Amino acid sequence: MLTRARAALAVVATVATVLVTLTTVDVTAAAWTDPVNVTAAASAGTWAAPPATSGCVVLTGVGNVDPSTTCSIAFGADTDGRPDYFNIKATVTTTSATPVRWRATINFSNTAVFGFVARFVGEYAGNWSLQALPANFCTTVPRVVSYEGNASRGTNKVVAGTPLTLDFVGTTVSPVGNYVVYSCP
C-alpha cells in the first residue's frame, strides 16, 4: 500500500515529467509549402470563342470532324491593289487520294491575310455553302466565317491533286462579289 509520502512523491514526479516534456518540445512547421494560387471559372449558355486563325477540317458523312484525314487552306496575295479593296484567292487542298468532304473556317479580320477588316465581303466562284453567321457578327472581331463545299456544284469534296478555289473580294465602300459572304453597315 502506498503511503502519503510515496503518493505525494509520485504526483510531484508526474507533474515534473509533464513540465519538462512541455518545455522541451519544439513547435514544428511543414517542410513543404505550395505558393501556387489556383483559380477557376465556369460559364454556361455561351458559345465558344471563334478561332483567331483560318483552317480546314475534313468531315464525316454526317458532318462530324474526321481527325484521321486532313485538309488545308492557303491564301494567295491580294491582286486588287487598291487600299480599300482586296481580291484574295483561298485554295482548299488535301493529301487524301479519296475525295473528302471539307469545311473551311476563315477569319476575315486577319489583317496579315486580308489587309484590313472589310465591311463587305463577297465571293466570285460560288463553290461553297456559307454557314449561318451569328446575330452579332458585324459588331464583333474576329469576323470568322465557315464554308463547306456546295454539293449541287460538285465542290463539296476535295481530293489530292485537285484543289478547290474560293475567290474573295472585300471592301469598305459597298457590297461586292457575285455571292455575298457578309455585308455590315
C-alpha positions in Angstrom: 0.0 0.0 0.0 1.2 3.5 -0.8 1.9 5.9 1.9 1.1 9.5 1.7 4.7 10.4 1.2 5.1 8.0 -1.7 1.8 9.2 -3.2 2.9 12.8 -3.0 6.3 11.9 -4.5 4.6 10.1 -7.4 2.3 13.1 -8.1 5.3 15.5 -8.0 7.3 13.3 -10.3 4.5 13.0 -12.8 3.9 16.8 -12.8 7.7 17.4 -13.2 7.8 15.0 -16.1 4.9 16.7 -17.8 6.5 20.2 -17.3 9.9 19.0 -18.6 8.2 17.5 -21.6 6.2 20.6 -22.4 9.2 22.9 -22.1 11.4 20.8 -24.3 9.0 20.2 -27.2 9.7 22.5 -30.2 7.0 23.8 -32.4 7.3 22.2 -35.9 6.2 23.5 -39.3 5.6 21.7 -42.5 8.7 21.4 -44.6 6.7 21.7 -47.9 4.7 24.8 -48.9 2.6 25.4 -52.0 2.8 29.1 -53.1 0.6 28.5 -56.2 -2.8 30.1 -56.1 -5.4 28.2 -58.1 -8.4 29.8 -59.6 -11.2 28.5 -61.9 -14.1 30.0 -63.8 -17.1 28.4 -65.4 -19.8 29.7 -67.6 -23.0 28.4 -69.1 -25.1 29.4 -72.0 -22.4 31.0 -74.2 -20.7 30.0 -77.4 -17.1 29.2 -77.6 -14.9 31.9 -78.9 -14.2 31.6 -82.7 -10.7 30.7 -83.7 -8.3 33.6 -84.4 -6.8 31.8 -87.4 -8.2 30.2 -90.5 -8.2 26.5 -91.0 -9.8 23.5 -92.7 -11.2 20.2 -91.3 -12.4 17.0 -93.0 -16.0 16.0 -92.2 -17.6 12.6 -92.0 -20.8 11.8 -93.9 -22.9 13.1 -91.0 -20.9 16.3 -90.6 -18.6 15.4 -87.7 -14.9 16.2 -87.8 -12.8 13.3 -89.1 -9.4 13.6 -87.4 -8.0 10.7 -89.5 -7.7 12.8 -92.7 -6.7 16.5 -93.1 -7.2 19.4 -95.5 -5.7 22.8 -95.5 -6.4 26.3 -96.8 -3.9 28.7 -98.2 -4.3 32.3 -99.2 -2.8 34.0 -102.2 -1.6 37.6 -102.5 -4.1 40.5 -102.9 -4.5 41.0 -106.6 -6.6 44.2 -106.4 -4.0 46.7 -105.3 -6.4 49.4 -104.2 -6.2 50.4 -100.5 -9.9 50.0 -99.8 -10.5 46.7 -101.7 -8.9 43.3 -101.7 -9.2 40.3 -104.1 -7.7 37.2 -102.5 -8.0 33.6 -103.6 -8.1 30.8 -101.0 -7.2 27.3 -102.0 -8.5 24.2 -100.2 -6.4 21.1 -100.6 -6.0 17.6 -99.1 -3.5 14.8 -99.5 -6.2 12.2 -99.5 -6.5 10.1 -102.7 -10.1 9.6 -101.8 -12.4 12.6 -102.1 -13.2 14.1 -98.7 -15.9 16.5 -97.5 -14.4 19.7 -96.1 -15.2 22.7 -94.0 -13.0 25.8 -94.1 -13.0 28.5 -91.4 -11.8 31.9 -92.4 -11.0 34.8 -90.2 -11.7 37.9 -92.3 -10.4 40.2 -89.6 -6.9 38.7 -90.0 -5.2 41.8 -91.4 -2.0 39.8 -92.2 -4.0 38.0 -94.9 -6.7 40.5 -95.9 -5.0 43.8 -95.2 -8.0 45.4 -93.4 -11.3 44.3 -91.9 -13.8 44.8 -94.7 -17.4 45.9 -94.2 -18.5 44.0 -97.3 -17.1 40.6 -98.5 -18.2 38.7 -101.5 -17.1 35.6 -103.4 -17.0 35.2 -107.2 -16.8 31.4 -107.8 -19.8 30.2 -105.8 -18.1 27.0 -104.9 -19.2 27.0 -101.3 -22.2 26.9 -99.0 -22.0 29.6 -96.3 -22.8 28.5 -92.8 -25.1 30.7 -90.7 -23.5 33.8 -89.2 -24.1 34.8 -85.5 -26.5 37.7 -84.9 -23.8 40.0 -83.6 -21.3 39.1 -86.5 -20.9 42.7 -87.7 -20.2 44.1 -84.2 -17.5 41.7 -83.1 -14.0 40.8 -84.0 -12.8 38.3 -85.1 -15.1 38.0 -88.1 -15.0 34.3 -88.6 -17.0 32.6 -91.4 -17.3 28.8 -92.1 -17.8 27.3 -95.5 -18.5 23.9 -96.9 -18.4 22.8 -100.5 -21.6 23.1 -102.5 -22.9 19.6 -103.4 -25.0 21.0 -106.2 -21.9 22.3 -107.9 -19.8 19.2 -107.1 -17.5 21.1 -104.8 -18.5 19.5 -101.5 -15.5 17.2 -101.7 -11.8 17.8 -102.4 -9.2 15.2 -103.5 -5.4 15.2 -103.7 -4.2 17.0 -106.9 -7.5 18.8 -107.5 -7.6 21.9 -105.3 -10.7 24.0 -104.8 -10.5 27.8 -105.1 -12.6 30.4 -103.3 -12.2 33.9 -104.8 -12.9 36.6 -102.2 -13.4 40.3 -102.7 -13.8 42.8 -99.9 -14.1 46.5 -99.4 -15.0 49.2 -97.0 -17.1 51.0 -99.7 -20.1 49.0 -101.0 -21.3 45.4 -101.4 -19.2 43.4 -103.9 -18.9 40.0 -105.5 -21.4 37.6 -107.1 -22.2 35.8 -103.8 -22.5 37.8 -100.6 -20.4 36.5 -97.7 -21.3 39.3 -95.4 -22.5 42.9 -95.5 -22.0 45.1 -92.5 -23.5 48.6 -92.1 
